[in-house]
């Protein structure tokens, strides 16, 4: 599972952004199925999230896909929770209605092999009107601009068992 920036020449600055879900696709050519999700940030940059479905990534998948609403819908439609390909297909189907929606996203940096990468982490869905009000630069770039107040996020039930 990886989250990466599209541009080799300049990493997306750290900060909070409005991220519009632009596209999603499923790759089942490898041993573990993978969903790729494309986002357009409010500063015009594009980022992707890759979700590889396997035992070691289940909690991360449940959380991040839960923010979009795909995990809950996939749980309802998938009867074979041991088959990660079936779970991935159910999640992809559930992602479809979220295309075009906006999410509060935090971009952070990490270093790997002497290169800086931008990671994207979703927090919660936000209305399009609020997404349009987000500053075009990160908070670190412009201390005078603040992101609009957050919408109350949906709570995740920490006691809920994850079936996949």
Backbone torsions as a table, in degrees:
resi	resn	phi	psi	omega
1	UNK	NA	129.9	178.5
2	UNK	-142.6	155.3	175.7
3	UNK	-130.0	127.1	-172.8
4	UNK	-145.3	163.3	-179.5
5	UNK	-90.0	150.7	-176.6
6	UNK	-82.5	-26.6	-171.9
7	UNK	-101.9	128.8	179.0
8	UNK	-75.6	-24.3	-171.8
9	UNK	-88.0	-24.2	-178.7
10	UNK	-150.4	122.7	-180.0
11	UNK	-77.2	141.4	176.0
12	UNK	-58.8	129.7	-179.7
13	UNK	-61.6	147.9	176.5
14	UNK	-63.8	149.5	177.4
15	UNK	147.2	-177.4	178.0
16	UNK	-97.8	136.9	-177.6
17	UNK	-135.2	160.8	165.8
18	UNK	-89.8	126.7	-178.4
19	UNK	-117.9	122.1	178.3
20	UNK	-94.0	126.1	177.4
21	UNK	-72.5	114.5	-174.9
22	UNK	-96.4	-38.8	-173.6
23	UNK	-162.6	161.0	173.7
24	UNK	-150.8	149.2	-179.7
25	UNK	-149.0	159.1	-178.6
26	UNK	-117.1	132.4	175.7
27	UNK	-117.1	114.3	179.3
28	UNK	-111.7	21.2	-176.5
29	UNK	-79.7	-19.6	-179.3
30	UNK	-101.1	179.0	-179.0
31	UNK	-58.4	-43.6	-179.9
32	UNK	-107.6	128.3	179.0
33	UNK	-64.9	151.0	-177.1
34	UNK	-138.4	132.4	172.2
35	UNK	-103.3	131.4	173.8
36	UNK	-107.8	129.0	179.8
37	UNK	-118.2	131.3	-179.2
38	UNK	-105.3	132.3	177.9
39	UNK	-122.1	147.0	170.5
40	UNK	-112.1	119.2	178.8
41	UNK	-78.1	158.8	-178.6
42	UNK	-67.5	-9.6	175.5
43	UNK	-93.1	7.1	177.2
44	UNK	93.3	-9.3	-178.8
45	UNK	-81.7	154.3	178.4
46	UNK	-111.9	137.1	175.6
47	UNK	-135.1	158.2	178.2
48	UNK	-123.0	154.9	166.9
49	UNK	-123.9	135.4	175.8
50	UNK	-113.5	127.0	179.7
51	UNK	-113.9	108.3	177.6
52	UNK	-93.9	126.7	-175.6
53	UNK	-91.1	106.4	175.4
54	UNK	-158.3	169.8	-173.4
55	UNK	-54.4	-40.4	-174.3
56	UNK	-75.7	-10.4	-177.0
57	UNK	-112.7	6.4	-173.1
58	UNK	-58.5	-46.9	-177.5
59	UNK	-65.8	-40.4	177.3
60	UNK	-63.1	-44.4	178.8
61	UNK	-60.8	-45.7	-179.0
62	UNK	-60.2	-40.2	-178.9
63	UNK	-71.4	-56.1	-175.3
64	UNK	-67.4	-43.1	177.3
65	UNK	-73.0	-22.5	174.8
66	UNK	-68.1	-34.1	177.0
67	UNK	-60.2	-40.7	-179.2
68	UNK	-77.4	-21.2	-178.0
69	UNK	98.5	-3.8	-175.5
70	UNK	-72.2	-34.6	-175.6
71	UNK	-64.4	-45.2	-178.1
72	UNK	-63.5	-43.3	179.2
73	UNK	-66.3	-38.5	179.5
74	UNK	-65.4	-39.3	179.1
75	UNK	-60.2	-37.8	-178.7
76	UNK	-71.3	-34.3	-173.2
77	UNK	-94.7	-18.4	-175.4
78	UNK	-97.5	120.4	-178.9
79	UNK	-92.3	-17.5	-176.9
80	UNK	-109.4	85.2	-174.7
81	UNK	-75.1	-4.2	176.7
82	UNK	-91.8	-14.6	-177.2
83	UNK	-97.0	100.6	-175.1
84	UNK	-65.6	-28.2	176.3
85	UNK	-65.4	-41.6	178.3
86	UNK	-66.0	-40.4	177.9
87	UNK	-63.4	-43.4	179.6
88	UNK	-61.8	-44.3	178.7
89	UNK	-62.7	-40.5	178.4
90	UNK	-64.6	-40.1	177.7
91	UNK	-65.6	-41.6	178.8
92	UNK	-61.2	-44.9	177.8
93	UNK	-60.4	-39.0	-179.2
94	UNK	-72.8	-25.4	178.9
95	UNK	-71.5	-29.7	-175.9
96	UNK	-46.5	-51.6	-179.3
97	UNK	-64.8	-15.4	-179.3
98	UNK	-87.8	-9.0	177.7
99	UNK	-61.2	129.8	-177.8
100	UNK	95.4	-10.0	178.1
101	UNK	-85.5	159.0	-178.3
102	UNK	-109.4	148.5	179.9
103	UNK	-137.4	144.7	169.9
104	UNK	-69.5	129.2	-178.6
105	UNK	-133.1	140.5	176.3
106	UNK	-108.0	126.8	175.3
107	UNK	-102.9	125.2	175.9
108	UNK	-124.8	166.1	179.8
109	UNK	-112.0	149.6	171.8
110	UNK	-142.9	153.2	178.7
111	UNK	-106.2	135.9	177.6
112	UNK	-145.2	124.7	-178.4
113	UNK	51.8	45.7	177.3
114	UNK	63.8	21.9	177.2
115	UNK	-126.6	143.2	179.3
116	UNK	-92.3	131.0	178.2
117	UNK	-118.9	147.2	175.6
118	UNK	-98.6	127.0	177.5
119	UNK	-106.6	143.1	-178.9
120	UNK	-113.4	129.7	177.6
121	UNK	-130.2	122.7	179.9
122	UNK	-80.0	147.1	177.2
123	UNK	-109.9	-53.1	-177.9
124	UNK	-170.0	163.4	178.1
125	UNK	-73.7	144.9	176.8
126	UNK	-130.2	150.6	177.2
127	UNK	-65.9	151.2	-178.4
128	UNK	-58.2	-37.9	-179.2
129	UNK	-61.6	-39.5	177.8
130	UNK	-71.1	-38.9	179.2
131	UNK	-59.8	-38.6	-179.2
132	UNK	-67.6	-22.5	-178.0
133	UNK	-86.3	-7.8	-179.5
134	UNK	-64.5	144.6	176.1
135	UNK	-65.4	150.5	-178.4
136	UNK	-78.3	-11.3	178.6
137	UNK	-118.7	164.8	179.0
138	UNK	-76.4	163.3	179.3
139	UNK	-60.6	-34.2	179.9
140	UNK	-66.0	-30.2	-179.2
141	UNK	-80.1	-29.4	-176.3
142	UNK	-140.5	97.2	-175.8
143	UNK	-66.9	-21.1	-176.8
144	UNK	-81.3	-21.1	-179.5
145	UNK	-95.8	134.1	177.1
146	UNK	-120.4	146.7	175.3
147	UNK	-66.6	151.6	177.6
148	UNK	-61.4	159.8	179.7
149	UNK	-60.0	142.8	-176.8
150	UNK	-71.3	152.2	171.7
151	UNK	-81.3	144.8	-179.9
152	UNK	-60.3	120.4	-177.9
153	UNK	-73.3	155.9	173.5
154	UNK	-69.9	138.3	-179.3
155	UNK	-85.9	139.7	175.8
156	UNK	-96.6	132.6	-179.8
157	UNK	-78.6	107.3	-177.4
158	UNK	-69.2	-18.7	180.0
159	UNK	-87.3	-11.3	-178.6
160	UNK	-69.2	132.5	177.0
161	UNK	-76.9	140.9	178.1
162	UNK	-91.8	118.1	-172.2
163	UNK	-79.5	-12.8	-175.3
164	UNK	-101.0	NA	NA
